[in-house]
């Protein structure tokens, strides 16, 4: 796995673990269900949502804020 992918997975995992907002947790749960229905990984689904930005707007906004605070130097918003 490429370092960039590994860093992204760690960032998403940490965000999921540290998130306390019930609305965000619900959106994460919805993403997990959608990824299972589509037969793709949760992380691939997460990438799609981040790139699209039209669906799960609260999640995208919170994650971008989190990423700006915690991101490795290799990520850019």
MODELLER restraints for C-alpha pairs under 7 A, 6 or more apart:
rsr = mdl.restraints
at = mdl.atoms
rsr.add(forms.Gaussian(group=physical.xy_distance, feature=features.Distance(at['CA:9:A'], at['CA:43:A']), mean=6.82, stdev=0.5))
rsr.add(forms.Gaussian(group=physical.xy_distance, feature=features.Distance(at['CA:19:A'], at['CA:25:A']), mean=6.98, stdev=0.5))
rsr.add(forms.Gaussian(group=physical.xy_distance, feature=features.Distance(at['CA:24:A'], at['CA:58:A']), mean=6.91, stdev=0.5))
rsr.add(forms.Gaussian(group=physical.xy_distance, feature=features.Distance(at['CA:24:A'], at['CA:59:A']), mean=5.58, stdev=0.5))
rsr.add(forms.Gaussian(group=physical.xy_distance, feature=features.Distance(at['CA:27:A'], at['CA:56:A']), mean=6.56, stdev=0.5))
rsr.add(forms.Gaussian(group=physical.xy_distance, feature=features.Distance(at['CA:27:A'], at['CA:59:A']), mean=6.58, stdev=0.5))
rsr.add(forms.Gaussian(group=physical.xy_distance, feature=features.Distance(at['CA:31:A'], at['CA:45:A']), mean=6.87, stdev=0.5))
rsr.add(forms.Gaussian(group=physical.xy_distance, feature=features.Distance(at['CA:32:A'], at['CA:42:A']), mean=5.70, stdev=0.5))
rsr.add(forms.Gaussian(group=physical.xy_distance, feature=features.Distance(at['CA:35:A'], at['CA:41:A']), mean=5.99, stdev=0.5))
rsr.add(forms.Gaussian(group=physical.xy_distance, feature=features.Distance(at['CA:35:A'], at['CA:42:A']), mean=5.48, stdev=0.5))
rsr.add(forms.Gaussian(group=physical.xy_distance, feature=features.Distance(at['CA:35:A'], at['CA:45:A']), mean=5.71, stdev=0.5))
rsr.add(forms.Gaussian(group=physical.xy_distance, feature=features.Distance(at['CA:49:A'], at['CA:55:A']), mean=6.63, stdev=0.5))
rsr.add(forms.Gaussian(group=physical.xy_distance, feature=features.Distance(at['CA:50:A'], at['CA:60:A']), mean=5.89, stdev=0.5))
rsr.add(forms.Gaussian(group=physical.xy_distance, feature=features.Distance(at['CA:53:A'], at['CA:60:A']), mean=6.55, stdev=0.5))
